[in-house]
């Protein structure tokens, strides 16, 4: 009878049960073990999250560096292509022999010429020189081209690195007397008194890894208007 009355009191007054000392002790806060467990889980999640963020950031930086490098290479190749298309049969007076010569010095690993194209948009003609630095890559020198031979100014000019980690080789297109077109590894404008019909440039990675870059530039103004070449050169039709 007392048990039934107790049950009826409990069922009719649920707030009395919630106020029992046992319930007050358990709802008063977290135990030390629960706090330590929560901190451990939080630290683990933060560690996993930071690792994922670091991996994503590393991949992003690596891809960004590769895109920047590819863009720099593309701009350098485009700039060189424009400068070769704008090659000009610059003439100067040979003081020793008292004759006018055409400036263009093309060898297998170096190339010097005068162009109407300037990377800094300078007025007038610009002398360009490409050569291989054995430790760094393809280097470029620029100097103003006046009425004389620009070799001395190119020699004194400071070189800038055009394509790091690459080496360049050059070929020059010309027309034989029998009208056949051939490529050669050397073209000296002061001897031939004209420019080649086209220039082929191959940039190869120095470490053997990566893709090679190529430039094939037709030279529009290969002959000087008042100097006749000493070979049977023809323009590209």
TORPA-4810 file (N, C-alpha, C, O; in nm, 3 decimals):
<nodes>
NODE_1_0.085_-0.121_0.000_0.000_0.000_0.000_0.087_0.124_0.000_0.061_0.219_-0.073_X
NODE_2_0.192_0.121_0.084_0.286_0.234_0.087_0.363_0.243_-0.045_0.393_0.352_-0.092_X
NODE_3_0.394_0.128_-0.102_0.467_0.129_-0.231_0.383_0.189_-0.339_0.434_0.265_-0.421_X
NODE_4_0.254_0.159_-0.342_0.165_0.216_-0.444_0.153_0.363_-0.427_0.152_0.440_-0.523_X
NODE_5_0.144_0.406_-0.294_0.131_0.550_-0.270_0.259_0.622_-0.314_0.253_0.731_-0.369_X
NODE_6_0.374_0.559_-0.289_0.500_0.621_-0.329_0.508_0.633_-0.479_0.553_0.735_-0.533_X
NODE_7_0.461_0.528_-0.548_0.464_0.534_-0.696_0.372_0.642_-0.747_0.405_0.713_-0.843_X
NODE_8_0.255_0.656_-0.682_0.163_0.760_-0.729_0.220_0.897_-0.705_0.201_0.989_-0.785_X
NODE_9_0.292_0.912_-0.594_0.354_1.043_-0.568_0.463_1.071_-0.669_0.475_1.184_-0.718_X
NODE_10_0.539_0.972_-0.700_0.648_0.990_-0.799_0.592_1.021_-0.936_0.641_1.111_-1.004_X
NODE_11_0.488_0.948_-0.977_0.430_0.970_-1.110_0.360_1.103_-1.117_0.357_1.165_-1.223_X
NODE_12_0.304_1.150_-1.008_0.232_1.277_-1.010_0.323_1.396_-0.994_0.283_1.508_-1.028_X
NODE_13_0.442_1.378_-0.943_0.534_1.490_-0.921_0.671_1.456_-0.977_0.763_1.424_-0.902_X
NODE_14_0.686_1.462_-1.108_0.817_1.428_-1.170_0.927_1.525_-1.130_1.044_1.487_-1.130_X
NODE_15_0.891_1.653_-1.095_0.994_1.748_-1.060_1.063_1.711_-0.932_1.179_1.748_-0.910_X
NODE_16_0.994_1.637_-0.844_1.056_1.592_-0.720_1.171_1.499_-0.750_1.276_1.506_-0.686_X
NODE_17_1.153_1.411_-0.850_1.260_1.319_-0.888_1.378_1.395_-0.944_1.492_1.363_-0.910_X
NODE_18_1.355_1.498_-1.030_1.464_1.574_-1.091_1.541_1.651_-0.986_1.658_1.685_-1.006_X
NODE_19_1.476_1.680_-0.873_1.545_1.752_-0.767_1.618_1.662_-0.670_1.677_1.712_-0.574_X
NODE_20_1.616_1.534_-0.691_1.687_1.439_-0.605_1.836_1.468_-0.605_1.890_1.505_-0.709_X
NODE_21_1.903_1.454_-0.494_2.048_1.485_-0.487_2.130_1.411_-0.591_2.229_1.466_-0.640_X
NODE_22_2.093_1.288_-0.626_2.169_1.213_-0.727_2.169_1.284_-0.860_2.272_1.295_-0.926_X
NODE_23_2.049_1.333_-0.900_2.039_1.404_-1.029_2.113_1.537_-1.024_2.176_1.576_-1.122_X
NODE_24_2.108_1.606_-0.913_2.178_1.733_-0.903_2.328_1.715_-0.917_2.395_1.800_-0.976_X
NODE_25_2.383_1.608_-0.864_2.528_1.584_-0.874_2.570_1.555_-1.017_2.676_1.601_-1.060_X
NODE_26_2.489_1.478_-1.092_2.528_1.439_-1.227_2.508_1.553_-1.327_2.576_1.555_-1.429_X
NODE_27_2.418_1.647_-1.301_2.393_1.757_-1.394_2.471_1.882_-1.357_2.455_1.986_-1.422_X
NODE_28_2.552_1.877_-1.254_2.622_1.997_-1.210_2.737_2.035_-1.300_2.780_2.150_-1.293_X
NODE_29_2.794_1.945_-1.387_2.907_1.975_-1.476_2.968_1.848_-1.532_2.918_1.738_-1.510_X
NODE_30_3.085_1.868_-1.611_3.154_1.754_-1.671_3.260_1.704_-1.574_3.318_1.779_-1.496_X
NODE_31_3.282_1.574_-1.581_3.388_1.517_-1.501_3.521_1.542_-1.568_3.525_1.580_-1.685_X
NODE_32_3.632_1.523_-1.497_3.766_1.545_-1.550_3.794_1.452_-1.668_3.857_1.492_-1.765_X
NODE_33_3.748_1.329_-1.659_3.770_1.233_-1.769_3.699_1.280_-1.895_3.754_1.269_-2.005_X
NODE_34_3.576_1.332_-1.879_3.502_1.380_-1.996_3.571_1.500_-2.060_3.577_1.510_-2.182_X
NODE_35_3.623_1.590_-1.979_3.693_1.707_-2.032_3.819_1.665_-2.106_3.845_1.712_-2.217_X
NODE_36_3.898_1.574_-2.046_4.020_1.526_-2.111_3.989_1.454_-2.242_4.061_1.469_-2.340_X
NODE_37_3.880_1.375_-2.241_3.841_1.304_-2.362_3.801_1.403_-2.472_3.838_1.384_-2.588_X
NODE_38_3.726_1.508_-2.436_3.685_1.608_-2.535_3.805_1.683_-2.590_3.813_1.709_-2.710_X
NODE_39_3.900_1.718_-2.502_4.021_1.786_-2.549_4.104_1.698_-2.642_4.158_1.746_-2.741_X
NODE_40_4.113_1.570_-2.609_4.187_1.478_-2.695_4.126_1.465_-2.833_4.197_1.467_-2.933_X
NODE_41_3.994_1.452_-2.838_3.925_1.442_-2.967_3.942_1.571_-3.048_3.963_1.567_-3.169_X
NODE_42_3.931_1.685_-2.979_3.948_1.813_-3.048_4.089_1.826_-3.105_4.106_1.870_-3.219_X
NODE_43_4.190_1.790_-3.028_4.328_1.797_-3.076_4.350_1.706_-3.195_4.419_1.742_-3.291_X
NODE_44_4.291_1.585_-3.189_4.305_1.493_-3.302_4.242_1.548_-3.429_4.302_1.541_-3.537_X
NODE_45_4.122_1.604_-3.416_4.055_1.663_-3.533_4.132_1.781_-3.589_4.145_1.795_-3.711_X
NODE_46_4.185_1.867_-3.500_4.264_1.980_-3.547_4.391_1.935_-3.618_4.432_1.994_-3.717_X
NODE_47_4.454_1.828_-3.564_4.573_1.775_-3.629_4.544_1.723_-3.769_4.619_1.751_-3.862_X
NODE_48_4.435_1.647_-3.783_4.398_1.596_-3.915_4.365_1.710_-4.011_4.403_1.707_-4.128_X
NODE_49_4.294_1.811_-3.960_4.257_1.924_-4.044_4.380_2.003_-4.088_4.389_2.043_-4.204_X
NODE_50_4.474_2.026_-3.996_4.594_2.101_-4.033_4.679_2.025_-4.133_4.738_2.086_-4.223_X
NODE_51_4.685_1.892_-4.121_4.760_1.812_-4.218_4.698_1.823_-4.356_4.769_1.836_-4.456_X
NODE_52_4.565_1.816_-4.363_4.498_1.827_-4.492_4.519_1.965_-4.554_4.543_1.977_-4.674_X
NODE_53_4.510_2.069_-4.469_4.532_2.206_-4.520_4.674_2.223_-4.570_4.696_2.286_-4.673_X
NODE_54_4.772_2.166_-4.498_4.911_2.176_-4.540_4.935_2.106_-4.673_5.007_2.157_-4.759_X
NODE_55_4.875_1.989_-4.691_4.891_1.916_-4.816_4.830_1.993_-4.932_4.889_2.002_-5.040_X
NODE_56_4.711_2.049_-4.912_4.646_2.128_-5.017_4.728_2.251_-5.050_4.745_2.284_-5.167_X
NODE_57_4.780_2.319_-4.947_4.861_2.439_-4.970_4.990_2.405_-5.043_5.033_2.481_-5.130_X
NODE_58_5.052_2.292_-5.010_5.175_2.252_-5.078_5.149_2.223_-5.225_5.224_2.266_-5.312_X
NODE_59_5.041_2.149_-5.252_5.007_2.120_-5.391_4.976_2.248_-5.467_5.017_2.264_-5.582_X
NODE_60_4.905_2.339_-5.403_4.871_2.466_-5.468_4.997_2.546_-5.501_5.011_2.599_-5.611_X
NODE_61_5.089_2.554_-5.404_5.214_2.629_-5.427_5.297_2.565_-5.536_5.356_2.634_-5.618_X
NODE_62_5.301_2.430_-5.537_5.378_2.361_-5.639_5.319_2.384_-5.778_5.391_2.411_-5.873_X
NODE_63_5.186_2.373_-5.788_5.121_2.399_-5.916_5.136_2.544_-5.958_5.155_2.573_-6.076_X
NODE_64_5.127_2.635_-5.862_5.141_2.777_-5.893_5.282_2.808_-5.944_5.298_2.884_-6.039_X
NODE_65_5.383_2.749_-5.880_5.521_2.770_-5.925_5.541_2.715_-6.066_5.609_2.777_-6.148_X
NODE_66_5.482_2.598_-6.093_5.496_2.539_-6.226_5.427_2.625_-6.331_5.479_2.643_-6.441_X
NODE_67_5.309_2.678_-6.298_5.238_2.765_-6.392_5.316_2.893_-6.416_5.324_2.941_-6.530_X
NODE_68_5.375_2.951_-6.310_5.455_3.071_-6.327_5.578_3.043_-6.414_5.614_3.125_-6.499_X
NODE_69_5.641_2.928_-6.394_5.759_2.894_-6.474_5.720_2.873_-6.620_5.790_2.920_-6.710_X
NODE_70_5.611_2.803_-6.644_5.566_2.782_-6.781_5.530_2.914_-6.849_5.557_2.934_-6.967_X
NODE_71_5.468_3.004_-6.772_5.432_3.134_-6.829_5.556_3.214_-6.863_5.562_3.277_-6.969_X
NODE_72_5.656_3.212_-6.775_5.780_3.283_-6.803_5.849_3.227_-6.927_5.901_3.303_-7.009_X
NODE_73_5.850_3.096_-6.940_5.912_3.035_-7.057_5.837_3.072_-7.185_5.899_3.102_-7.287_X
NODE_74_5.705_3.069_-7.180_5.625_3.104_-7.298_5.648_3.249_-7.339_5.660_3.279_-7.458_X
NODE_75_5.655_3.339_-7.241_5.679_3.479_-7.272_5.819_3.499_-7.330_5.836_3.580_-7.421_X
NODE_76_5.918_3.427_-7.277_6.054_3.440_-7.328_6.063_3.390_-7.472_6.127_3.453_-7.556_X
NODE_77_6.000_3.277_-7.500_6.002_3.222_-7.636_5.927_3.315_-7.733_5.972_3.337_-7.845_X
NODE_78_5.813_3.368_-7.689_5.738_3.461_-7.773_5.818_3.587_-7.802_5.818_3.636_-7.915_X
NODE_79_5.885_3.638_-7.701_5.966_3.758_-7.719_6.080_3.732_-7.818_6.108_3.815_-7.904_X
NODE_80_6.145_3.618_-7.804_6.254_3.583_-7.895_6.203_3.565_-8.037_6.267_3.608_-8.132_X
NODE_81_6.088_3.501_-8.052_6.030_3.481_-8.185_6.002_3.616_-8.253_6.031_3.632_-8.371_X
NODE_82_5.948_3.710_-8.179_5.919_3.843_-8.236_6.049_3.914_-8.275_6.055_3.980_-8.378_X
NODE_83_6.152_3.901_-8.190_6.278_3.969_-8.220_6.345_3.911_-8.344_6.407_3.986_-8.420_X
NODE_84_6.334_3.780_-8.366_6.392_3.719_-8.485_6.311_3.754_-8.610_6.367_3.777_-8.716_X
NODE_85_6.179_3.757_-8.596_6.097_3.801_-8.710_6.132_3.945_-8.750_6.125_3.981_-8.867_X
NODE_86_6.168_4.024_-8.651_6.203_4.163_-8.679_6.351_4.186_-8.705_6.397_4.300_-8.699_X
NODE_87_6.426_4.081_-8.734_6.569_4.096_-8.764_6.588_4.191_-8.882_6.515_4.187_-8.980_X
NODE_88_6.689_4.276_-8.868_6.712_4.382_-8.967_6.854_4.369_-9.023_6.948_4.347_-8.946_X
NODE_89_6.872_4.382_-9.155_7.007_4.374_-9.215_7.088_4.500_-9.187_7.114_4.580_-9.276_X
NODE_90_7.126_4.516_-9.062_7.200_4.635_-9.018_7.340_4.634_-9.081_7.412_4.535_-9.074_X
NODE_91_7.375_4.746_-9.143_7.506_4.755_-9.208_7.596_4.852_-9.131_7.548_4.945_-9.065_X
NODE_92_7.725_4.828_-9.140_7.825_4.913_-9.076_7.949_4.917_-9.164_7.968_4.831_-9.250_X
NODE_93_8.033_5.015_-9.143_8.153_5.032_-9.224_8.270_4.957_-9.162_8.304_4.977_-9.045_X
NODE_94_8.331_4.871_-9.241_8.453_4.802_-9.201_8.570_4.898_-9.225_8.607_4.923_-9.340_X
NODE_95_8.627_4.952_-9.117_8.730_5.055_-9.130_8.859_5.002_-9.190_8.935_5.078_-9.250_X
NODE_96_8.884_4.874_-9.176_9.008_4.818_-9.229_9.001_4.798_-9.380_9.095_4.831_-9.452_X
NODE_97_8.889_4.744_-9.426_8.876_4.717_-9.568_8.793_4.821_-9.642_8.780_4.816_-9.764_X
NODE_98_8.736_4.915_-9.566_8.659_5.025_-9.623_8.543_4.975_-9.710_8.521_5.025_-9.820_X
NODE_99_8.472_4.877_-9.658_8.351_4.828_-9.724_8.242_4.814_-9.619_8.270_4.803_-9.500_X
NODE_100_8.119_4.816_-9.664_8.006_4.801_-9.572_7.973_4.653_-9.556_7.972_4.577_-9.653_X
NODE_101_7.947_4.614_-9.433_7.915_4.475_-9.402_7.779_4.469_-9.333_7.731_4.568_-9.279_X
NODE_102_7.719_4.352_-9.336_7.590_4.329_-9.272_7.614_4.257_-9.141_7.686_4.157_-9.135_X
NODE_103_7.552_4.307_-9.035_7.574_4.250_-8.903_7.478_4.134_-8.876_7.357_4.153_-8.868_X
NODE_104_7.533_4.017_-8.863_7.460_3.897_-8.817_7.566_3.791_-8.792_7.639_3.751_-8.883_X
NODE_105_7.573_3.746_-8.667_7.673_3.645_-8.634_7.601_3.526_-8.571_7.565_3.527_-8.453_X
NODE_106_7.583_3.423_-8.652_7.513_3.305_-8.605_7.603_3.183_-8.604_7.660_3.146_-8.706_X
NODE_107_7.616_3.123_-8.488_7.692_2.999_-8.473_7.603_2.895_-8.409_7.484_2.918_-8.388_X
NODE_108_7.660_2.779_-8.379_7.579_2.669_-8.327_7.526_2.699_-8.188_7.415_2.658_-8.155_X
NODE_109_7.602_2.771_-8.104_7.562_2.793_-7.965_7.548_2.940_-7.929_7.515_2.972_-7.814_X
NODE_110_7.572_3.031_-8.021_7.556_3.174_-7.996_7.492_3.239_-8.118_7.504_3.191_-8.230_X
NODE_111_7.424_3.350_-8.092_7.359_3.423_-8.200_7.353_3.571_-8.163_7.308_3.608_-8.055_X
NODE_112_7.401_3.655_-8.257_7.395_3.801_-8.241_7.332_3.860_-8.365_7.369_3.824_-8.477_X
NODE_113_7.237_3.950_-8.345_7.171_4.013_-8.459_7.111_4.146_-8.415_7.106_4.178_-8.296_X
NODE_114_7.066_4.223_-8.512_7.002_4.352_-8.487_6.855_4.339_-8.524_6.822_4.284_-8.629_X
NODE_115_6.769_4.390_-8.438_6.625_4.374_-8.459_6.555_4.508_-8.442_6.603_4.598_-8.373_X
NODE_116_6.441_4.518_-8.506_6.354_4.635_-8.487_6.268_4.622_-8.362_6.198_4.716_-8.326_X
NODE_117_6.274_4.506_-8.297_6.193_4.479_-8.178_6.277_4.501_-8.053_6.391_4.455_-8.044_X
NODE_118_6.220_4.573_-7.958_6.286_4.598_-7.830_6.194_4.554_-7.717_6.078_4.593_-7.716_X
NODE_119_6.243_4.474_-7.621_6.158_4.432_-7.510_6.116_4.548_-7.420_6.011_4.543_-7.357_X
NODE_120_6.199_4.652_-7.414_6.163_4.770_-7.334_6.101_4.880_-7.419_6.080_4.992_-7.372_X
NODE_121_6.071_4.848_-7.545_6.013_4.945_-7.638_6.100_5.069_-7.653_6.052_5.182_-7.656_X
NODE_122_6.230_5.044_-7.661_6.321_5.156_-7.683_6.310_5.202_-7.828_6.283_5.121_-7.917_X
NODE_123_6.332_5.329_-7.852_6.334_5.375_-7.992_6.461_5.330_-8.062_6.566_5.316_-7.999_X
NODE_124_6.452_5.308_-8.192_6.569_5.268_-8.270_6.590_5.118_-8.273_6.511_5.040_-8.220_X
NODE_125_6.699_5.081_-8.337_6.735_4.940_-8.351_6.806_4.889_-8.226_6.877_4.964_-8.158_X
NODE_126_6.785_4.760_-8.197_6.844_4.697_-8.078_6.926_4.576_-8.121_6.881_4.493_-8.200_X
NODE_127_7.048_4.568_-8.069_7.133_4.451_-8.091_7.102_4.346_-7.984_7.101_4.376_-7.865_X
NODE_128_7.078_4.224_-8.028_7.049_4.112_-7.939_7.164_4.012_-7.945_7.229_3.996_-8.048_X
NODE_129_7.188_3.946_-7.834_7.286_3.838_-7.832_7.239_3.728_-7.737_7.211_3.754_-7.620_X
NODE_130_7.231_3.607_-7.787_7.197_3.489_-7.708_7.320_3.400_-7.696_7.390_3.376_-7.795_X
NODE_131_7.345_3.352_-7.576_7.455_3.259_-7.556_7.423_3.169_-7.438_7.333_3.198_-7.359_X
NODE_132_7.496_3.061_-7.427_7.473_2.963_-7.321_7.567_2.988_-7.204_7.689_2.992_-7.220_X
NODE_133_7.509_3.004_-7.087_7.587_3.003_-6.964_7.593_2.859_-6.916_7.489_2.799_-6.890_X
NODE_134_7.711_2.801_-6.903_7.720_2.657_-6.872_7.660_2.619_-6.737_7.626_2.503_-6.716_X
NODE_135_7.645_2.715_-6.646_7.594_2.685_-6.513_7.449_2.727_-6.493_7.379_2.666_-6.412_X
NODE_136_7.403_2.830_-6.565_7.272_2.888_-6.537_7.168_2.861_-6.644_7.053_2.829_-6.613_X
NODE_137_7.205_2.873_-6.770_7.107_2.855_-6.877_7.134_2.949_-6.993_7.248_2.988_-7.017_X
NODE_138_7.028_2.985_-7.065_7.040_3.072_-7.182_7.037_3.217_-7.136_6.943_3.260_-7.069_X
NODE_139_7.141_3.292_-7.172_7.153_3.431_-7.130_7.131_3.524_-7.250_7.155_3.487_-7.364_X
NODE_140_7.084_3.644_-7.220_7.052_3.743_-7.323_7.121_3.874_-7.290_7.123_3.918_-7.175_X
NODE_141_7.179_3.937_-7.394_7.235_4.071_-7.384_7.166_4.161_-7.485_7.132_4.119_-7.596_X
NODE_142_7.146_4.286_-7.445_7.085_4.386_-7.532_7.170_4.511_-7.531_7.227_4.549_-7.428_X
NODE_143_7.177_4.577_-7.648_7.252_4.701_-7.659_7.196_4.782_-7.775_7.145_4.723_-7.871_X
NODE_144_7.204_4.913_-7.769_7.157_4.993_-7.884_7.245_4.970_-8.006_7.367_4.953_-7.994_X
NODE_145_7.183_4.971_-8.122_7.255_4.954_-8.249_7.258_5.088_-8.320_7.155_5.140_-8.363_X
NODE_146_7.378_5.144_-8.331_7.394_5.270_-8.402_7.441_5.240_-8.544_7.400_5.140_-8.603_X
NODE_147_7.525_5.324_-8.599_7.571_5.302_-8.737_7.698_5.218_-8.744_7.747_5.189_-8.853_X
NODE_148_7.751_5.179_-8.627_7.876_5.102_-8.626_7.848_4.956_-8.590_7.733_4.914_-8.580_X
NODE_149_7.955_4.882_-8.572_7.946_4.743_-8.529_7.910_4.739_-8.380_7.983_4.796_-8.299_X
NODE_150_7.799_4.676_-8.341_7.757_4.678_-8.200_7.827_4.577_-8.111_7.788_4.561_-7.995_X
NODE_151_7.928_4.506_-8.161_7.993_4.402_-8.081_8.049_4.456_-7.949_8.035_4.391_-7.846_X
NODE_152_8.112_4.572_-7.953_8.174_4.626_-7.831_8.068_4.657_-7.726_8.091_4.631_-7.608_X
NODE_153_7.954_4.712_-7.765_7.849_4.743_-7.668_7.785_4.616_-7.613_7.751_4.609_-7.495_X
NODE_154_7.770_4.515_-7.699_7.717_4.387_-7.651_7.813_4.322_-7.552_7.770_4.261_-7.454_X
NODE_155_7.941_4.334_-7.579_8.041_4.276_-7.489_8.035_4.342_-7.351_8.054_4.275_-7.249_X
NODE_156_8.008_4.472_-7.348_8.004_4.544_-7.221_7.868_4.536_-7.153_7.856_4.570_-7.035_X
NODE_157_7.766_4.491_-7.223_7.631_4.487_-7.166_7.621_4.377_-7.061_7.691_4.276_-7.067_X
NODE_158_7.533_4.398_-6.965_7.509_4.298_-6.861_7.410_4.193_-6.910_7.306_4.225_-6.966_X
NODE_159_7.445_4.068_-6.889_7.359_3.959_-6.935_7.247_3.932_-6.836_7.266_3.941_-6.714_X
NODE_160_7.132_3.900_-6.888_7.018_3.858_-6.806_6.982_3.714_-6.844_7.003_3.673_-6.958_X
NODE_161_6.928_3.641_-6.749_6.896_3.500_-6.772_6.760_3.491_-6.840_6.658_3.525_-6.781_X
NODE_162_6.759_3.444_-6.963_6.635_3.434_-7.039_6.559_3.305_-7.009_6.439_3.308_-6.981_X
NODE_163_6.629_3.193_-7.013_6.567_3.063_-6.985_6.657_2.986_-6.889_6.752_2.921_-6.933_X
NODE_164_6.630_2.992_-6.760_6.713_2.918_-6.664_6.702_2.767_-6.687_6.595_2.714_-6.714_X
NODE_165_6.816_2.700_-6.676_6.818_2.555_-6.686_6.808_2.500_-6.826_6.785_2.380_-6.843_X
NODE_166_6.825_2.584_-6.929_6.819_2.538_-7.068_6.950_2.572_-7.139_7.026_2.658_-7.096_X
NODE_167_6.974_2.503_-7.249_7.083_2.538_-7.340_7.025_2.549_-7.481_6.933_2.476_-7.517_X
NODE_168_7.079_2.640_-7.558_7.025_2.670_-7.691_7.121_2.624_-7.800_7.243_2.629_-7.784_X
NODE_169_7.064_2.580_-7.910_7.140_2.551_-8.032_7.065_2.614_-8.149_6.942_2.627_-8.145_X
NODE_170_7.138_2.653_-8.253_7.081_2.732_-8.362_7.112_2.669_-8.497_7.219_2.610_-8.518_X
NODE_171_7.017_2.683_-8.588_7.035_2.643_-8.728_6.982_2.757_-8.815_6.892_2.831_-8.775_X
NODE_172_7.039_2.770_-8.935_7.008_2.883_-9.022_6.973_2.832_-9.162_7.045_2.751_-9.220_X
NODE_173_6.862_2.881_-9.214_6.813_2.837_-9.344_6.862_2.932_-9.453_6.859_3.054_-9.438_X
NODE_174_6.908_2.873_-9.562_6.954_2.953_-9.676_6.923_2.878_-9.805_6.884_2.761_-9.802_X
NODE_175_6.941_2.946_-9.916_6.914_2.888_-10.047_7.046_2.870_-10.122_7.123_2.964_-10.138_X
NODE_176_7.069_2.748_-10.168_7.188_2.720_-10.248_7.172_2.778_-10.389_7.064_2.823_-10.428_X
NODE_177_7.281_2.776_-10.464_7.275_2.827_-10.601_7.181_2.745_-10.688_7.128_2.798_-10.786_X
NODE_178_7.160_2.618_-10.655_7.068_2.536_-10.733_6.925_2.549_-10.685_6.839_2.468_-10.720_X
NODE_179_6.897_2.651_-10.603_6.764_2.682_-10.551_6.717_2.588_-10.440_6.606_2.604_-10.391_X
NODE_180_6.798_2.493_-10.401_6.760_2.406_-10.289_6.786_2.479_-10.157_6.880_2.558_-10.146_X
NODE_181_6.703_2.453_-10.060_6.715_2.518_-9.930_6.778_2.422_-9.830_6.740_2.305_-9.821_X
NODE_182_6.873_2.473_-9.757_6.949_2.391_-9.664_6.960_2.462_-9.529_6.949_2.584_-9.519_X
NODE_183_6.982_2.380_-9.426_7.008_2.433_-9.293_7.157_2.420_-9.264_7.220_2.321_-9.301_X
NODE_184_7.213_2.520_-9.198_7.354_2.518_-9.162_7.370_2.563_-9.018_7.285_2.634_-8.964_X
NODE_185_7.479_2.523_-8.955_7.503_2.559_-8.816_7.580_2.688_-8.799_7.612_2.726_-8.686_X
NODE_186_7.609_2.758_-8.909_7.684_2.884_-8.900_7.639_2.980_-9.008_7.618_2.941_-9.123_X
NODE_187_7.624_3.106_-8.968_7.589_3.210_-9.066_7.654_3.340_-9.021_7.619_3.397_-8.918_X
NODE_188_7.751_3.386_-9.103_7.822_3.509_-9.073_7.780_3.615_-9.172_7.813_3.607_-9.291_X
NODE_189_7.707_3.714_-9.123_7.654_3.817_-9.212_7.761_3.904_-9.274_7.742_3.954_-9.385_X
NODE_190_7.875_3.923_-9.205_7.979_4.007_-9.262_8.046_3.941_-9.382_8.109_4.009_-9.463_X
NODE_191_8.033_3.808_-9.394_8.086_3.738_-9.510_7.981_3.719_-9.619_8.009_3.737_-9.737_X
NODE_192_7.862_3.682_-9.579_7.755_3.656_-9.677_7.681_3.782_-9.718_7.611_3.783_-9.819_X
NODE_193_7.696_3.889_-9.641_7.635_4.019_-9.673_7.483_4.010_-9.682_7.421_4.082_-9.760_X
NODE_194_7.425_3.925_-9.603_7.279_3.910_-9.597_7.245_3.830_-9.473_7.334_3.774_-9.408_X
NODE_195_7.118_3.825_-9.441_7.071_3.744_-9.329_7.019_3.610_-9.381_6.988_3.599_-9.500_X
NODE_196_7.009_3.510_-9.297_6.949_3.383_-9.340_6.800_3.401_-9.365_6.740_3.501_-9.324_X
NODE_197_6.741_3.304_-9.433_6.598_3.310_-9.459_6.516_3.286_-9.333_6.407_3.342_-9.316_X
NODE_198_6.568_3.203_-9.245_6.497_3.170_-9.120_6.597_3.120_-9.018_6.709_3.081_-9.052_X
NODE_199_6.556_3.122_-8.894_6.640_3.075_-8.783_6.560_2.973_-8.703_6.445_2.995_-8.667_X
NODE_200_6.624_2.860_-8.677_6.565_2.756_-8.593_6.642_2.751_-8.462_6.764_2.735_-8.461_X
NODE_201_6.569_2.764_-8.350_6.631_2.761_-8.218_6.571_2.646_-8.139_6.449_2.634_-8.129_X
NODE_202_6.656_2.564_-8.083_6.614_2.452_-7.999_6.667_2.475_-7.859_6.787_2.487_-7.837_X
NODE_203_6.574_2.481_-7.763_6.609_2.494_-7.622_6.587_2.358_-7.556_6.476_2.306_-7.554_X
NODE_204_6.696_2.302_-7.501_6.688_2.172_-7.436_6.722_2.185_-7.287_6.813_2.261_-7.252_X
NODE_205_6.651_2.112_-7.200_6.683_2.118_-7.056_6.824_2.069_-7.030_6.867_1.967_-7.085_X
NODE_206_6.895_2.140_-6.946_7.033_2.102_-6.915_7.040_1.973_-6.836_7.139_1.899_-6.847_X
NODE_207_6.937_1.944_-6.755_6.939_1.821_-6.675_6.875_1.703_-6.748_6.866_1.594_-6.692_X
NODE_208_6.832_1.724_-6.872_6.772_1.616_-6.948_6.628_1.587_-6.913_6.568_1.498_-6.972_X
NODE_209_6.571_1.662_-6.819_6.431_1.641_-6.779_6.346_1.759_-6.827_6.395_1.871_-6.841_X
NODE_210_6.222_1.732_-6.852_6.133_1.838_-6.900_6.125_1.840_-7.052_6.193_1.763_-7.120_X
NODE_211_6.042_1.929_-7.102_6.019_1.938_-7.246_6.113_2.038_-7.310_6.152_2.138_-7.250_X
NODE_212_6.150_2.009_-7.435_6.229_2.102_-7.513_6.138_2.210_-7.573_6.018_2.187_-7.592_X
NODE_213_6.195_2.325_-7.600_6.123_2.437_-7.660_6.184_2.468_-7.796_6.305_2.456_-7.814_X
NODE_214_6.101_2.507_-7.891_6.148_2.533_-8.026_6.096_2.667_-8.076_5.986_2.710_-8.041_X
NODE_215_6.177_2.732_-8.158_6.138_2.853_-8.228_6.183_2.841_-8.372_6.300_2.813_-8.399_X
NODE_216_6.091_2.861_-8.465_6.125_2.868_-8.608_6.074_3.003_-8.657_5.954_3.024_-8.672_X
NODE_217_6.167_3.093_-8.682_6.131_3.230_-8.716_6.178_3.264_-8.857_6.296_3.254_-8.889_X
NODE_218_6.085_3.302_-8.938_6.119_3.351_-9.072_6.165_3.495_-9.062_6.104_3.577_-8.993_X
NODE_219_6.273_3.526_-9.132_6.325_3.662_-9.136_6.273_3.729_-9.263_6.305_3.686_-9.374_X
NODE_220_6.196_3.832_-9.247_6.131_3.896_-9.363_6.229_3.981_-9.442_6.225_3.981_-9.565_X
NODE_221_6.315_4.054_-9.374_6.408_4.146_-9.441_6.549_4.088_-9.437_6.635_4.134_-9.362_X
NODE_222_6.571_3.986_-9.518_6.701_3.920_-9.510_6.809_3.989_-9.593_6.927_3.964_-9.570_X
NODE_223_6.772_4.074_-9.687_6.870_4.139_-9.772_6.869_4.290_-9.750_6.764_4.352_-9.730_X
NODE_224_6.988_4.349_-9.753_7.002_4.493_-9.745_6.963_4.554_-9.880_6.989_4.496_-9.985_X
NODE_225_6.901_4.669_-9.875_6.849_4.728_-9.998_6.958_4.776_-10.093_6.934_4.789_-10.213_X
NODE_226_7.079_4.801_-10.041_7.186_4.851_-10.128_7.311_4.764_-10.127_7.411_4.799_-10.191_X
NODE_227_7.308_4.652_-10.055_7.422_4.561_-10.049_7.380_4.428_-10.108_7.287_4.364_-10.059_X
NODE_228_7.449_4.386_-10.211_7.418_4.259_-10.275_7.487_4.145_-10.204_7.607_4.153_-10.176_X
NODE_229_7.415_4.037_-10.173_7.478_3.922_-10.108_7.574_3.852_-10.203_7.559_3.860_-10.325_X
NODE_230_7.672_3.783_-10.147_7.769_3.713_-10.230_7.731_3.567_-10.254_7.813_3.489_-10.303_X
NODE_231_7.609_3.530_-10.221_7.556_3.396_-10.253_7.423_3.413_-10.321_7.365_3.521_-10.316_X
NODE_232_7.374_3.308_-10.384_7.248_3.314_-10.454_7.131_3.297_-10.360_7.060_3.197_-10.367_X
NODE_233_7.110_3.395_-10.271_7.003_3.386_-10.173_6.871_3.428_-10.236_6.867_3.513_-10.325_X
NODE_234_6.765_3.370_-10.190_6.630_3.406_-10.232_6.542_3.420_-10.109_6.571_3.360_-10.006_X
NODE_235_6.438_3.496_-10.119_6.343_3.506_-10.009_6.247_3.389_-10.011_6.227_3.325_-10.115_X
NODE_236_6.189_3.360_-9.895_6.090_3.254_-9.886_5.963_3.300_-9.955_5.908_3.405_-9.922_X
NODE_237_5.917_3.222_-10.048_5.798_3.258_-10.122_5.672_3.224_-10.041_5.561_3.248_-10.088_X
</nodes>
